[in-house]
Amino acid sequence: MSTQTTKAFSPYQIIVIATLVVLQFTVILDFMVLSPLSAHLMKVMSITPKQFGLVVSAYAFSAGISGLLTAGFADKFDRKKLLLFFYLGFISGTIFCALAPTYHYLLAARILTGIFGGVLSSISFAIITDLFPLERRGTVMGFVQSAFAASQVLGIPLGLYLANKFDWHAPFMLVAGIAVLVTVSIFFTIKPIDAHLKLKNDKNPFLHLWHTFTDKFYLRAFLTTSIMATGGFMLMPFSSAFLVNNVKIQEEQLPLIFMITGVFSIVVGPLIGKLSDKIGKYITFVAGSAISIIMVFTYTQLGITPIYMVIGINVILFVGISSRMIAASALLTAVPEPKDRGAFMGVNSSIQQMAGGLASVISGMIVIQASKNQPLQRYDTVGLVVIGSIFICAFFMYFINRYVQQKTKQPNA
């Protein structure tokens, strides 16, 4: 399908963007709902931070392995059919999470969910790359990444409310219910996306995967992605427990913090996307990195703090994080050749998930808690590691940007 370079999106493109936004909302919410429930789950299940870190990383590791195994096949099928297959599997895994009676059952359910859910973002990004030109992808990514904020505004506060009103299983059932509606929308509104099938490609899926995985320019992108994944997966899993036990925010106040932060992120996300298309994606990435460094250091050093200050710090922190995510996602879509898009996105997503899973495990090993309701210790150390990864990632992203400029001959990439 040909892309349009006009400023206005076509009605069909708007439908595609809206569908992918809601799909990303469900996938991200399925992961993020664990973060605000960390304090609750550690109490109810009598588990340690290390065990909770395993619940988070179980999804990431299974998603990473699944993505690698399927990446070689990603360019062999209609992307719509591929999206539907893995999304149905994701829904099944989420329902199993909703029915989990014990810690070990939940751990197994997270693995199943990750097997299917971890591939969805890569398929979505491949679709975006197929349907939208590079000069518009920042804007599109701004909308799609706003799903991250929407999961806070609508999902996380409601998830916490459902957990407090009923039990912790309820938020997962909410995700599954929304996902079923999205599946219906994909089936009836999205057209086949199969133009890539006409391009010359490796017939053997495993050979195709090998060629994708060994391309030197692709490897640079994969390395950059693995470093970038460190930040969120190290910081986010224990943010709720940190706010409750160290900053002395009441659990009932967490939904308010997430909601206000999310509202700002939803508004700012599309603006950042448009800005990255206008002034340059790498410039936007560096600006977001600078903001993130300052705010990560501030956030992880907090002691007992008034809630209005916590909200302000959280809002600015997520503006920085969103700037990095939107700009990097748009820039990385320009790296692969059209015939390699599905495989590249699959490998890239897998590396991101596995690097994030490893980061979550490491974070769980760094952070300690003497007993229930006691302050988390060494969370500030996690913050320093995240800051280091941001510096390194900005350095590597410079070379990715230079490669994209040379490839596309766009000085404002």
N, C-alpha and C positions, 0 to 999 in steps of 0.2 A: 504493500500500500504506500502510495507516495505521501510525503509530508507536505505541509503547508508552511510557507514562510511569512505569510501575512501576520499582522499584529494580532488580529482577532482570531480566537479559536473557533473552529467550526462547531455546530451543535453536537456532532458525533464525538469530536475530541473532548468536548465538555463532559459528555456522558462517560467517556473512558476515564478521564481524570477523576470524576466524582466516584466512579466505581472503585478505582484503585485506591483512592483516599480512604474509603470506608473499609476496603479489604485490609489495607495497612493498619487501620485503626484497630481492627479485631486482632491482627497478628501481634501488634505491639502491645495492645492491652493484655493479651494472654500472658506476655512476659512481664509487663510492668505491674500487673496486679499483685505479683508476688512481693515486690519491693515494699509497698505500704503495709502489706500483711506480715512483714517479717517479724515485727515485735509480737504480733498476735500469734503467729504460728509457732514461734520459739517457745512461747508459754504453753499453748494448748498441747503441742506434741512433745514438750519437754526435750527439745533438741538444742544443740549448740550452734554458734555461728558457723562453725566448720561444716556441720551437717546441712544447715540451711544453704550455705554456699554450694554444696553438692546438688541440692535441688535445682538451683539456678543454672549451674554449669551442666547438669545432665541434659537439659534442653539444648544448650549450646553445642555440646559435643556430638549429640545424636544428629542435630541439624547440620553440623559441619561434615560429618561422615556421609550423611545422606546426600548432601549437595555435591560432594566429590563423586560419589557413585553414579549420580544421575546427570552430571554436567556434560559428559560425552554424548548423551542422548538429547540434550536440550535444544539442539538445532536440527533435530530429525523429525520434529512433530509440530503441528499447528500449536502456537503458543496458547491459544484459548483453551484447547483440549487439555494441554499440560496444566494450565492454571486450575481448571475445574477438578482434575484428578487429585492434585495435591491439596487443594482447598477442602475437598470432601474428607480426605485423610486427616487434615488438621482439625476439622470439626469433630471427628470421631475421637481423637486424642483429647480434645478439650472436654468432651462429655465424660471421658474416663477420669479426668482430673476432678470434675464436679462430683463424681461418685466415690472418690478415693476415701477410704475409711482410716487408713494408717499412713505413717511416714513412708514406709517402703512401697506401698501401693502408689502413693503420690509420686515417688521417685520414678517408678516404672511408667506411670502415666505421662510424666514430663518427657521421658525418653521417646515414647510413642508420638507425642505431639511434635517434638522437635524433628523427628524423621520426616514429617510432612510439612510442618510450618516453616522450617528453615529454608526451604527451596522457594517459597512464595515471593519473597522480596526480589530474588534474582530474576524470576520470571517477569515480575512487574516492571523491573528496570529495563529488561530486554524489550518489553512491549513499548515502554516510553521511548527507548532509543530507536525502535522501528518506526514509530508514528510521529515523532517530533524532531525537528532539526536542532542542532547544538545551540544555536542562538536563542532558542526558546526553552531549552531544558532546565535552565535555572529556575524559571518561573514555574514550570511544571513540578520540579522537585520541591519548590517552596510549598506548593499546595499538598503534594503527597506527604512531605515531611511534617506538614501541619497535623497529620494524623497522630503524630507523637504527642502534640499538645492536646489534641482533642481527646486522647485517651485519658489525659489528666482531668480536663474540664468536665467531661461527661462520665467517663468510665471509672476512674480511680475513686472519686468521692462517692459515686453510687456503689462501687464495689465495696468500699469500706462500710458504707451504710448497710448494705445487704449482709456483710459479714457480722456486723454488730447486731443487726435486727434478727437474722436467722443464724447462719454459721459461715465459715470461710469457704464452703463449697459453692455457695450461691453466686459469687462473681463469675466463676467459670461457666456456669449455666447461662448467665447473661451473655457472655462472649459467644457461646455456641448458638444461642438464639439469633443474635444479630448476624452471625456468619451464614446461617441458613438463608436469610433474606438476601444477603449479598450473592450467594450462589445462584439464586433465582434470577437476579439482575444480570449476572455474567452470562448465563445461559441464553437469555432472551434479547439482550441489548448489544452485546459485544460481537462484532463480525469476526470471521476467521482471520487469523494473523499468520499467514503462511508464505509471504513473499520471500523469506530467507530460504525456503525449500528449493527455490529455483537457482540458487547460487551454488557454484562448484564447492564441494566440501569433501572432507575425508569420509569415505564410506564406512570405515570401521569406527564406531563410537569411541572405543578405547584409544585408538590412534589419534582421533580428533582431540580427545582429552589430553593426551600426551603432548601433542603439538601446542595446545593452548597453555599447558602448564610449564612448558620449557621455553616459550618465547621470552627473550630477554627483556623486552619492554613490558610485557604482561607481568613478568616477575617483579619488576619494580613497583607496579601498581599493587600487586598482592602483598608485598612487604609493607608498603605504606598503609594498606588497609588493616593489616594485622596490628600495626602499632597504634593506629587510630582507635581500634576496638578496645584497647586497654582501658582508656579513660572511663567510659560509661559502665563497663562491666565490673570495674573495681570500685567505683564510687557509689553507683546507684543501689546495689543490693542491700546495703546497710544504712542508707540515708534515713529511712524511717526510724529504724532502731536508734540511730545516732541522735535524731531530733527528740525522740521520746526520752532516752536515758541520759543523754549528755546536755542537751539544750533545754530540757525540761518542758517540752511542748506536750500538751495532753493529746492522747490518741484521738480524742474527739475533734481536735483542732486540725489534724492532718488533712482531712478533706478540703478545708478552707485554703490551706497553703497550696495544695496541688491545684485546686480549682483556679485561684487567682493567677498562679504561675502559668497555667495552661491557657487562660484567656489571653494573656499577653503574648504567649507563644503563637497562638492561632492567628492573631492579628499581625504579628511581626514576621512570621514564616513566609507568607507570600511576598511581603515587601522585600525581605532579604533575597528571595529568589529573583525578583525583578532587578534588584540592585546588582546581583552577581552577573546578570546578563548585560547590564549597562556598564559597570566599571571594571568588570573582570572577576572571574571566579576565584583565582588565586589571591587577589587582593582582599576579597571578601573572606576567604579562608584564613588569611593571616590576621585580619582584624578580629575575627571570631576567636582565634587562638589566643590573642593577647588578652581579650576580655576573659576567656576561660581560665587562663593562668592566674590572673588576679583574683577571680572569684572562687576558684577551687581552693586557693590558699586561705582566703578569708573564711570560706564555709567550713573547712575542716579544722579551723582553729577556734571555732565558736565554743563558748561556754554557755552559761545560763543567759538567754537572750530574749527580749520581748518579741512577741510573734510578728509585729509589724516590721521589725528589722529583718527577721528571718524571711518573711515574704519578699521584701525588697532585694535581699541578697540572692534568693532563689530565682527571682525573675531575671535579674541581670545575668546570673550564671547560665540559665537556659537560653537566653539570647545569644550568648557566646557559643554554647553547644550547638544550637540550631544553625548558626552561621557556618560553623565548620561542617556540619552534616550536609546541609543543602549544597554548599559550594563544592565540597569533595565529591558528593554523589553525582552532580552534574558533570564535573570535570572527568571523572573516571568513566562515564559512559562514552566518552570520545576516544578512549584508548583502543578498544578492540575493533577489528575489521568486521563488516556486516556479517560475514559467514561464521564468525566466531562469537557473536554477541551472547548467545544463550550459554555456551560453554564458559566464556569468560565471566559472565555474571554469576554462573553457578559456582565456579571455583572461587571467585572473589567473595561471594556470600559465605561459602563454607569456611574459608580462611578467617573471615570476620567472626563467624560463630565459634570456631575452635579457639581462636586467639582470645575471644571474649570469655569462653568457658575456662580457659587456663587462667585468665586474669581474675575471674571470680573465685576460683580455687585459691589462688595466691592471696587474694584479698581476705578470704575466710581464714587463711593461715596467719595473716598479719594481725587482723583484728581479734582481740580477745575480750572476754567478759567474765569476770570473777564469779558472778552468780546472777540469777534473774533480777531484773530491775536495777542492776548496777551499771554505771557508765561504761561505754565501750572504750577500750584502750587501743592506742596506736592507729586510730583512724586518721590522725594527722600525717602519719607515715604513708598511708595509702594516698593521701593528697599529694605528697611530694613525688611519689612514683608517677602519679597521673600527670603532674606538671612536667616531669622529665619526658614523658611520652609525647606530650603536646609539642615541646621544642623539637624533638627528633622528627616527628611527623611533618611539621612545617618545613623542615629541611628537605625531606624526601619529596614532599608535594611540589616543591620548586621544580624539580626535574621532570615530574609528571606534567606539570603545566607547560614547560618548555617543549616537551615532546608533542603535546597536543597542539601547541602553536605552530610548530614546524609541519605537523601532519595536516592541519586544517587551514594553515596560513591565515589564522585569525589572531591578530595581535592583542585582541581584548578577550582572549579565552579565559 
